[in-house]
Amino acid sequence: MIVRGFSEWKMKKLVILSLLLILAAAAWLARPVYRAHKEKKFAAQASSALAKKEFRNALLSAQQVLVLNSNNLAACRVMADLADLSRSPLAMVWRRRVVEIEPTLTNRLMLASCALRFEQAPFPITSQIVKELGESAPDDVTFHLVAAQLALKQNRLAAGEKHFEQAIRLQPTNELHRINLAIMRLESRNTNVSAQAHADLERLQGGAAWGVQAQRALMVHHLSRRQFAEAEHFSAALVRRTNSAFSDKLEHLTVLHGGKSPQLQSFVAMLQRDVGTNVFAAADLATRLTELGSGREAIAWAKSLPASMQDEPALSFAVASAYFSLRQWRELESALQAQQWKERDFVRQALLACALRQQKVTDVADVHWNEAVRLATTRPELLGSLAQMASAWGWTNEAETVLWRAAKDFPKERWPIESLQAGYVRMKNTRGLYELTTFALERQPTNFLAQNNWATLSFLLGTNLAKAHQLARQVYDRNTNNFGFVSTYAYSLHLQGKTTEALKIIETLRPAQLEDPSVASYYGVMLAAAGQGEKARRYLAKAEAAPILPEELGIIADARKKL
């Protein structure tokens, strides 16, 4: 009896324990399901709040989603949209995150369009994306619109025209594409083409759907030519439209200022009243006043706004820009020290560094600059913005360092390398080009172009010649039709005392290729060494007429001594 009772109790205990284990297992297995349910729920709330323009709720819900899953596509899109609305450069970060999660054509084009709004010339990220998509998106309207906008900003009007023509071909019933093409042709150097575009836009300005774009283009056209009366005619009509934007009012302000209109002050006062509770519009107005030479007025007005608005990074940046334009470095330092700019804090630290350096407090300035670099290192877009700031201030070494940081930390990005290359070419810095090409060759040791460029620069600098001769031969053997490779190999032979053989190699090129400045200099040097003085002078002259490196000028000078 005792034994049996003990067994019954033991059996009940085992059953209870088993039930507990089953419940625990069920609870554990249910955790991912519950987590996924919460993630889906918060993501839907974020998207719904954004659609209702409940921006704070959208932000909070999206942040809750990202705590659960940092790769949630819907939440990342909400964060990108919110950053866009607040005109934050972090928009590029979130657009890139969306591309990393879902690298569709649409998402990549949204990143390109976003970067075009925040980047400065030459718009490296947008240019890179457009170049990458050039062959894969020939029938995508959005691609052609982004490419056209990029071309317009780069003053490549003919390329922009072609993209708008392609958009019309793909969507022939969309009147907006025709308006965009007319806007592009308005800036044509052909007066007949420009006049016809002007007439087309005047005819279209009355349209309810796209008339605002036509009027805006006509206003900008005359403003850029300082034709203030004509610009004011279109600008005044534009700001009266119910579907005009606040940016149109800012342009009207610029027109009134340029034309010294008596309506200027009353219009400024009206705008200040209108934006008294909108921090982003207030920041835009303060920035525009600063650009028009009224930085002091911008600062005084901004300081009259509610403290809650003054603490927002957008308005703080506008005020800092005003101090910067006035070169009031002590006041700029004082204003920046007491602030935090959230995702833009790397900009604040950089401005602090500038203000302190202008006051000769270099040690402290270096601390703030290093902090700006540290904060920007999280994303390539932020490093790009920081490099552009440094370049605009004439801080060449700092800009170079930041670009090198971007190149090394983000090897998939081509724009840091391209920006460094453009800078070194502009400054005629052969040693910098050599270091950059060495870096490129380390990353892509089988890349023919990198091998060829490294060999050429090695010859110019007189370094690593044995390897340079070897690479020049290898590259030539792989592609004997590339005139750059042919030229490099021929020069390699010349440096080895084989000038006759070198001339035979380089003279396989077409006459037009021989006259290319990058080839003509080396061909002229070989001709001079071979005693063909008259012919050498012709090609050396062609080389000297183009921008070339100091070392190339040196070998040309040595060649002329032989004539």
C-alpha positions as CSV (number, residue, x, y, z in Angstrom):
1,M,0.0,0.0,0.0
2,I,2.7,2.4,0.9
3,V,4.7,1.6,-2.2
4,R,1.6,2.0,-4.4
5,G,0.7,5.4,-2.8
6,F,4.2,6.6,-3.4
7,S,4.0,5.6,-7.1
8,E,0.7,7.4,-7.6
9,W,2.1,10.5,-6.1
10,K,5.2,10.2,-8.2
11,M,3.1,9.7,-11.3
12,K,1.0,12.8,-10.6
13,K,4.2,14.8,-10.1
14,L,5.6,13.6,-13.4
15,V,2.3,14.5,-15.2
16,I,2.3,18.0,-13.6
17,L,6.0,18.5,-14.5
18,S,5.4,17.3,-18.1
19,L,2.5,19.8,-18.4
20,L,4.7,22.6,-17.1
21,L,7.4,21.7,-19.6
22,I,4.9,21.6,-22.4
23,L,3.5,25.0,-21.4
24,A,7.0,26.4,-21.1
25,A,7.9,25.0,-24.5
26,A,4.7,26.4,-26.0
27,A,5.5,29.8,-24.5
28,W,9.0,29.7,-25.8
29,L,7.9,28.7,-29.3
30,A,5.2,31.4,-29.2
31,R,7.7,34.2,-28.5
32,P,8.8,34.6,-32.1
33,V,5.2,34.5,-33.2
34,Y,4.3,37.2,-30.6
35,R,7.3,39.2,-31.6
36,A,6.4,39.0,-35.3
37,H,2.8,40.1,-34.4
38,K,4.1,43.1,-32.4
39,E,6.4,44.0,-35.3
40,K,3.6,43.8,-37.9
41,K,1.3,45.8,-35.6
42,F,3.7,48.6,-35.0
43,A,4.7,48.7,-38.6
44,A,1.1,49.2,-39.7
45,Q,0.6,51.9,-37.0
46,A,3.7,53.7,-38.3
47,S,2.6,53.6,-41.9
48,S,-1.0,54.7,-40.9
49,A,0.2,57.6,-38.7
50,L,2.5,58.8,-41.5
51,A,-0.4,58.8,-44.0
52,K,-2.5,60.8,-41.5
53,K,0.5,63.2,-41.0
54,E,0.8,62.2,-37.4
55,F,4.5,62.5,-37.6
56,R,5.4,62.0,-33.9
57,N,3.3,58.8,-33.7
58,A,4.8,57.6,-36.9
59,L,8.3,58.1,-35.6
60,L,7.6,56.3,-32.2
61,S,5.9,53.3,-33.9
62,A,8.7,53.0,-36.5
63,Q,11.3,53.1,-33.7
64,Q,9.5,50.4,-31.8
65,V,9.5,48.2,-34.9
66,L,13.2,48.7,-35.5
67,V,14.0,47.7,-31.9
68,L,12.3,44.4,-32.7
69,N,13.8,44.1,-36.2
70,S,16.3,46.5,-37.6
71,N,15.6,45.1,-41.1
72,N,11.9,45.9,-41.2
73,L,11.4,47.4,-44.6
74,A,8.2,49.3,-43.8
75,A,9.7,50.9,-40.7
76,C,12.8,51.9,-42.7
77,R,10.6,53.5,-45.3
78,V,8.7,55.5,-42.7
79,M,12.0,56.7,-41.2
80,A,13.2,57.7,-44.7
81,D,10.0,59.6,-45.4
82,L,10.1,61.4,-42.0
83,A,13.8,62.4,-42.6
84,D,12.8,63.7,-46.1
85,L,10.0,65.7,-44.6
86,S,12.4,67.2,-42.0
87,R,15.0,67.9,-44.7
88,S,17.5,65.9,-42.8
89,P,20.6,64.4,-44.5
90,L,19.7,61.2,-42.6
91,A,17.2,60.7,-45.3
92,M,20.0,59.3,-47.5
93,V,21.0,56.9,-44.7
94,W,17.5,55.5,-44.5
95,R,17.0,55.4,-48.3
96,R,20.3,53.4,-48.5
97,R,19.1,51.1,-45.7
98,V,15.9,50.4,-47.8
99,V,18.1,49.6,-50.8
100,E,20.2,47.2,-48.7
101,I,17.1,45.3,-47.6
102,E,15.3,45.4,-51.0
103,P,17.6,46.5,-53.8
104,T,14.9,47.1,-56.4
105,L,15.1,49.6,-59.2
106,T,12.5,51.8,-57.6
107,N,14.3,51.9,-54.3
108,R,17.6,52.6,-55.9
109,L,16.1,55.5,-57.9
110,M,14.5,56.9,-54.7
111,L,18.0,56.9,-53.1
112,A,19.4,58.6,-56.2
113,S,16.6,61.3,-56.2
114,C,17.1,61.8,-52.4
115,A,20.9,62.2,-52.8
116,L,20.3,64.8,-55.5
117,R,18.5,67.0,-53.0
118,F,21.2,66.7,-50.3
119,E,24.4,66.4,-52.2
120,Q,26.5,69.2,-53.7
121,A,28.1,69.1,-57.1
122,P,29.3,66.9,-58.6
123,F,26.6,64.8,-56.9
124,P,28.8,61.6,-56.5
125,I,26.2,59.2,-55.1
126,T,23.5,60.1,-57.6
127,S,26.0,59.9,-60.5
128,Q,27.1,56.5,-59.3
129,I,23.6,55.1,-59.2
130,V,22.6,56.6,-62.6
131,K,25.7,55.2,-64.1
132,E,25.1,51.7,-62.6
133,L,21.4,51.7,-63.8
134,G,22.1,53.2,-67.3
135,E,22.1,49.8,-69.1
136,S,19.5,48.0,-66.9
137,A,16.7,50.7,-66.9
138,P,16.4,52.0,-70.5
139,D,12.6,51.7,-70.4
140,D,12.0,53.1,-66.9
141,V,10.5,56.6,-66.9
142,T,11.6,57.4,-63.3
143,F,15.2,56.6,-64.3
144,H,15.1,59.1,-67.1
145,L,13.6,61.7,-64.9
146,V,16.3,61.3,-62.3
147,A,19.0,61.2,-64.9
148,A,17.6,64.4,-66.5
149,Q,17.5,66.2,-63.2
150,L,21.1,65.2,-62.6
151,A,22.1,66.4,-66.1
152,L,20.4,69.7,-65.5
153,K,22.2,70.3,-62.2
154,Q,25.5,69.4,-63.9
155,N,24.7,71.8,-66.8
156,R,24.6,69.0,-69.3
157,L,21.5,70.2,-71.2
158,A,21.9,68.0,-74.2
159,A,22.0,64.9,-72.0
160,G,19.0,66.1,-70.1
161,E,17.0,66.7,-73.2
162,K,17.6,63.1,-74.4
163,H,16.3,61.7,-71.1
164,F,13.2,63.8,-71.2
165,E,12.6,62.8,-74.8
166,Q,12.9,59.2,-73.7
167,A,10.3,59.8,-70.9
168,I,7.9,61.3,-73.5
169,R,8.5,58.2,-75.7
170,L,7.6,55.9,-72.8
171,Q,4.6,58.0,-71.6
172,P,3.4,60.0,-74.6
173,T,0.2,61.2,-72.8
174,N,1.9,62.6,-69.8
175,E,2.0,66.4,-70.3
176,L,4.5,66.9,-67.5
177,H,7.3,65.3,-69.5
178,R,6.7,67.8,-72.3
179,I,6.8,70.7,-69.8
180,N,10.0,69.4,-68.4
181,L,11.5,69.2,-71.9
182,A,10.4,72.8,-72.6
183,I,12.0,73.9,-69.3
184,M,15.2,72.3,-70.4
185,R,15.1,73.9,-73.9
186,L,14.4,77.3,-72.3
187,E,18.1,77.4,-71.4
188,S,19.2,76.5,-74.9
189,R,21.9,78.6,-76.5
190,N,19.9,78.5,-79.7
191,T,17.8,81.6,-79.4
192,N,15.1,80.1,-81.7
193,V,14.8,77.0,-79.6
194,S,14.7,79.1,-76.3
195,A,12.1,81.5,-77.7
196,Q,9.8,78.6,-78.8
197,A,10.2,77.0,-75.3
198,H,9.3,80.3,-73.7
199,A,6.2,80.6,-75.8
200,D,5.2,77.0,-75.1
201,L,5.5,77.6,-71.3
202,E,3.6,80.8,-71.4
203,R,0.8,78.9,-73.2
204,L,0.9,76.2,-70.6
205,Q,1.0,78.4,-67.5
206,G,-2.7,78.6,-67.2
207,G,-3.2,74.9,-66.8
208,A,-4.6,73.7,-63.5
209,A,-2.4,70.6,-63.3
210,W,1.0,71.7,-64.5
211,G,0.7,75.5,-64.9
212,V,2.7,76.0,-61.7
213,Q,5.7,74.2,-63.1
214,A,5.5,76.4,-66.3
215,Q,5.3,79.7,-64.3
216,R,8.1,78.5,-62.0
217,A,10.4,77.8,-64.9
218,L,9.7,81.2,-66.5
219,M,10.4,83.0,-63.3
220,V,13.7,81.2,-62.7
221,H,14.7,81.8,-66.4
222,H,14.3,85.6,-66.1
223,L,15.7,85.7,-62.5
224,S,18.9,84.0,-63.7
225,R,19.3,86.7,-66.3
226,R,18.6,89.4,-63.7
227,Q,15.5,90.4,-65.6
228,F,13.7,91.3,-62.4
229,A,10.6,93.0,-63.9
230,E,9.9,89.9,-66.0
231,A,10.7,87.6,-63.2
232,E,8.4,89.4,-60.8
233,H,5.5,89.2,-63.4
234,F,5.6,85.4,-63.3
235,S,6.6,85.1,-59.6
236,A,3.7,87.2,-58.4
237,A,1.3,85.1,-60.4
238,L,2.9,82.0,-59.1
239,V,2.5,82.9,-55.4
240,R,-1.1,83.7,-55.9
241,R,-1.8,80.1,-56.9
242,T,-3.3,77.8,-54.3
243,N,-1.0,75.0,-55.3
244,S,2.3,77.0,-55.1
245,A,4.9,75.9,-52.6
246,F,6.6,77.8,-49.8
247,S,9.8,77.7,-51.9
248,D,8.0,79.8,-54.5
249,K,7.4,82.5,-51.9
250,L,11.1,82.4,-51.1
251,E,12.0,82.8,-54.8
252,H,9.5,85.7,-54.9
253,L,11.4,87.2,-52.0
254,T,14.6,86.9,-54.0
255,V,13.0,88.5,-57.0
256,L,11.8,91.5,-55.0
257,H,15.2,91.9,-53.4
258,G,17.0,91.8,-56.7
259,G,14.6,94.3,-58.2
260,K,14.8,96.6,-55.1
261,S,11.0,96.4,-54.9
262,P,9.3,98.7,-52.4
263,Q,7.2,95.7,-51.5
264,L,10.1,93.8,-50.1
265,Q,9.9,94.6,-46.4
266,S,6.1,94.1,-46.2
267,F,6.5,90.7,-48.0
268,V,9.2,89.7,-45.5
269,A,7.0,90.6,-42.6
270,M,4.1,88.6,-44.1
271,L,6.3,85.5,-44.5
272,Q,7.6,85.9,-40.9
273,R,4.1,85.9,-39.6
274,D,3.1,82.9,-41.8
275,V,5.9,80.6,-40.6
276,G,5.9,81.6,-36.9
277,T,4.9,78.1,-35.9
278,N,6.6,76.0,-38.6
279,V,10.2,75.4,-37.7
280,F,11.3,74.1,-41.1
281,A,9.7,76.9,-43.0
282,A,11.2,79.4,-40.5
283,A,14.7,77.8,-41.0
284,D,14.3,78.1,-44.8
285,L,13.3,81.8,-44.5
286,A,16.2,82.6,-42.2
287,T,18.6,80.9,-44.6
288,R,17.2,82.8,-47.6
289,L,17.5,86.1,-45.7
290,T,21.1,85.3,-45.0
291,E,21.8,84.5,-48.6
292,L,20.3,87.9,-49.5
293,G,22.8,89.6,-47.2
294,S,20.4,90.1,-44.3
295,G,22.1,87.7,-41.8
296,R,21.7,90.1,-38.9
297,E,18.0,90.4,-39.5
298,A,17.7,86.6,-39.8
299,I,19.4,86.1,-36.4
300,A,17.3,88.8,-34.7
301,W,14.1,87.4,-36.0
302,A,15.0,83.7,-35.2
303,K,15.8,84.7,-31.6
304,S,12.3,86.2,-31.3
305,L,10.7,82.8,-32.1
306,P,9.5,80.4,-29.3
307,A,12.3,78.7,-27.4
308,S,11.0,75.3,-28.5
309,M,11.6,76.3,-32.1
310,Q,15.0,77.8,-31.5
311,D,16.2,74.5,-30.0
312,E,15.3,72.5,-33.2
313,P,18.5,71.6,-35.2
314,A,17.0,73.0,-38.5
315,L,16.6,76.5,-37.1
316,S,19.8,76.3,-35.1
317,F,21.7,75.4,-38.3
318,A,20.1,78.4,-40.1
319,V,21.2,80.8,-37.3
320,A,24.7,79.2,-37.3
321,S,24.9,79.8,-41.1
322,A,24.0,83.4,-40.5
323,Y,26.8,83.9,-38.0
324,F,29.1,82.1,-40.4
325,S,28.3,84.4,-43.3
326,L,28.8,87.4,-41.0
327,R,32.2,85.9,-39.8
328,Q,31.1,86.4,-36.2
329,W,33.2,83.5,-35.0
330,R,32.9,84.1,-31.3
331,E,29.1,84.4,-31.5
332,L,29.0,81.2,-33.6
333,E,31.1,79.3,-31.1
334,S,28.8,80.5,-28.2
335,A,25.7,79.5,-30.0
336,L,27.0,76.0,-31.0
337,Q,28.4,75.1,-27.6
338,A,25.0,75.0,-25.9
339,Q,23.3,72.9,-28.6
340,Q,22.8,69.3,-29.7
341,W,21.8,68.6,-33.3
342,K,20.8,65.0,-33.1
343,E,21.7,63.3,-36.4
344,R,23.3,66.5,-37.6
345,D,25.7,66.8,-34.7
346,F,28.6,66.1,-36.9
347,V,27.8,69.3,-38.7
348,R,27.7,71.2,-35.4
349,Q,31.1,69.8,-34.4
350,A,32.6,70.8,-37.8
351,L,31.2,74.3,-37.5
352,L,32.6,74.6,-34.0
353,A,36.0,73.5,-35.3
354,C,35.8,76.2,-38.0
355,A,34.8,78.9,-35.6
356,L,37.6,78.0,-33.2
357,R,40.2,77.8,-35.9
358,Q,39.2,81.2,-37.2
359,Q,39.9,82.4,-33.6
360,K,43.4,80.7,-33.7
361,V,42.3,78.2,-31.0
362,T,43.7,75.3,-33.1
363,D,44.1,72.6,-30.5
364,V,40.5,72.7,-29.4
365,A,39.4,73.1,-33.0
366,D,41.2,69.8,-33.9
367,V,39.3,68.0,-31.1
368,H,35.9,69.1,-32.5
369,W,36.9,68.3,-36.0
370,N,38.0,64.8,-35.0
371,E,34.7,64.4,-33.2
372,A,32.9,65.5,-36.4
373,V,34.7,62.8,-38.4
374,R,34.0,60.2,-35.7
375,L,30.2,61.0,-35.8
376,A,30.2,61.0,-39.6
377,T,32.0,57.7,-40.0
378,T,28.8,55.7,-39.4
379,R,27.6,56.3,-42.9
380,P,29.3,57.1,-46.2
381,E,26.7,59.9,-47.0
382,L,27.7,61.8,-43.8
383,L,31.4,61.5,-44.7
384,G,30.6,62.9,-48.1
385,S,28.8,65.9,-46.6
386,L,31.7,66.5,-44.2
387,A,34.2,66.3,-47.0
388,Q,32.2,68.9,-49.0
389,M,32.1,71.2,-46.1
390,A,35.9,71.0,-45.6
391,S,36.5,71.6,-49.3
392,A,34.2,74.6,-49.3
393,W,36.2,76.1,-46.4
394,G,39.5,75.5,-48.2
395,W,40.5,72.7,-45.8
396,T,42.1,70.6,-48.5
397,N,44.0,68.2,-46.2
398,E,40.9,67.6,-44.0
399,A,38.7,66.9,-47.1
400,E,41.3,64.5,-48.4
401,T,41.5,62.7,-45.1
402,V,37.8,62.3,-44.9
403,L,37.5,61.0,-48.5
404,W,40.3,58.5,-47.8
405,R,38.3,57.4,-44.7
406,A,35.2,56.9,-46.8
407,A,37.2,55.0,-49.4
408,K,38.7,52.6,-46.9
409,D,35.7,52.1,-44.6
410,F,33.2,51.7,-47.4
411,P,34.9,49.8,-50.3
412,K,31.7,49.4,-52.3
413,E,31.4,53.1,-52.8
414,R,33.2,54.5,-55.9
415,W,32.5,58.2,-55.3
416,P,35.3,58.7,-52.6
417,I,37.9,57.3,-55.1
418,E,36.5,59.4,-57.9
419,S,36.4,62.6,-55.7
420,L,40.0,62.0,-54.6
421,Q,41.1,61.4,-58.2
422,A,39.3,64.6,-59.4
423,G,41.0,66.6,-56.6
424,Y,44.5,65.2,-57.3
425,V,44.1,65.9,-61.0
426,R,42.9,69.4,-60.4
427,M,45.8,70.1,-58.0
428,K,48.3,68.2,-60.3
429,N,49.2,66.0,-57.4
430,T,51.0,63.1,-59.0
431,R,52.1,61.5,-55.7
432,G,48.5,61.6,-54.5
433,L,47.3,59.9,-57.7
434,Y,50.0,57.3,-57.3
435,E,48.9,56.5,-53.7
436,L,45.3,56.4,-54.8
437,T,46.1,54.0,-57.7
438,T,48.1,51.8,-55.4
439,F,45.1,51.6,-53.1
440,A,42.8,50.8,-56.1
441,L,45.3,48.1,-57.3
442,E,45.4,46.5,-53.8
443,R,41.6,46.2,-53.9
444,Q,41.4,45.0,-57.5
445,P,44.8,43.5,-58.4
446,T,43.6,42.1,-61.7
447,N,41.9,45.3,-62.9
448,F,43.6,46.3,-66.2
449,L,42.9,50.0,-65.9
450,A,44.3,50.1,-62.4
451,Q,47.4,48.2,-63.5
452,N,48.0,50.6,-66.4
453,N,47.5,53.7,-64.4
454,W,49.8,52.5,-61.6
455,A,52.5,51.6,-64.2
456,T,52.2,55.1,-65.8
457,L,52.5,56.9,-62.5
458,S,55.4,54.7,-61.4
459,F,57.3,55.7,-64.6
460,L,56.6,59.4,-64.0
461,L,57.8,59.2,-60.3
462,G,60.6,56.8,-61.1
463,T,59.5,54.2,-58.5
464,N,58.9,50.4,-58.6
465,L,60.1,50.4,-62.2
466,A,60.7,46.6,-62.5
467,K,57.1,45.8,-61.5
468,A,55.8,48.8,-63.6
469,H,57.5,47.4,-66.7
470,Q,56.1,44.0,-66.0
471,L,52.5,45.3,-65.6
472,A,52.7,47.5,-68.7
473,R,53.6,44.4,-70.8
474,Q,50.9,42.3,-69.2
475,V,48.2,44.8,-69.8
476,Y,49.3,45.4,-73.4
477,D,49.3,41.7,-74.1
478,R,45.7,41.4,-72.8
479,N,44.4,44.3,-74.9
480,T,46.4,45.6,-77.8
481,N,43.5,47.8,-79.1
482,N,43.3,50.1,-76.1
483,F,45.3,53.3,-77.0
484,G,46.1,54.1,-73.4
485,F,47.6,50.6,-72.8
486,V,49.5,50.8,-76.1
487,S,50.9,54.2,-75.1
488,T,52.0,53.0,-71.6
489,Y,53.7,49.9,-73.0
490,A,55.5,51.9,-75.7
491,Y,56.8,54.3,-73.1
492,S,57.9,51.4,-71.0
493,L,60.0,50.1,-73.9
494,H,61.4,53.6,-74.4
495,L,62.5,53.9,-70.8
496,Q,64.3,50.5,-71.2
497,G,66.3,52.0,-74.2
498,K,64.2,50.3,-76.8
499,T,62.9,53.5,-78.5
500,T,62.8,52.0,-82.0
501,E,60.6,49.2,-80.9
502,A,58.5,51.6,-78.8
503,L,57.8,53.7,-81.9
504,K,56.7,50.7,-83.9
505,I,54.2,49.8,-81.1
506,I,52.8,53.3,-80.6
507,E,52.5,54.0,-84.4
508,T,50.0,51.1,-84.7
509,L,47.5,53.7,-83.3
510,R,45.2,55.7,-85.5
511,P,46.3,59.4,-86.2
512,A,43.4,60.7,-84.0
513,Q,44.6,58.6,-81.1
514,L,48.1,59.7,-81.5
515,E,46.9,63.3,-81.2
516,D,45.1,62.7,-77.9
517,P,47.1,64.8,-75.3
518,S,47.5,61.7,-73.0
519,V,49.3,59.9,-75.9
520,A,50.9,62.9,-77.7
521,S,53.3,63.8,-74.9
522,Y,54.8,60.3,-74.8
523,Y,54.9,60.0,-78.6
524,G,56.6,63.4,-78.9
525,V,59.2,62.3,-76.3
526,M,60.0,59.1,-78.3
527,L,60.2,61.0,-81.5
528,A,62.6,63.5,-80.0
529,A,64.8,60.6,-78.7
530,A,64.8,59.1,-82.2
531,G,65.9,62.4,-83.7
532,Q,62.6,63.2,-85.5
533,G,62.7,66.8,-84.3
534,E,60.1,68.4,-86.6
535,K,57.5,65.7,-86.0
536,A,58.2,65.7,-82.3
537,R,57.6,69.4,-81.9
538,R,54.1,69.0,-83.3
539,Y,53.1,66.3,-80.8
540,L,54.8,68.0,-77.9
541,A,52.9,71.2,-78.6
542,K,49.6,69.2,-78.6
543,A,50.5,67.8,-75.2
544,E,51.4,71.1,-73.7
545,A,48.1,72.6,-74.7
546,A,46.2,70.2,-72.4
547,P,46.2,70.0,-68.6
548,I,49.0,67.5,-67.7
549,L,51.0,66.5,-64.7
550,P,54.2,68.3,-63.6
551,E,56.3,65.3,-64.3
552,E,54.9,65.0,-67.8
553,L,55.8,68.7,-68.3
554,G,59.3,67.7,-67.1
555,I,59.8,65.0,-69.6
556,I,58.5,67.2,-72.4
557,A,61.0,69.9,-71.3
558,D,63.8,67.4,-71.4
559,A,62.7,66.2,-74.8
560,R,62.7,69.8,-76.2
561,K,66.3,70.1,-75.1
562,K,67.2,67.3,-77.6
563,L,65.6,69.1,-80.5
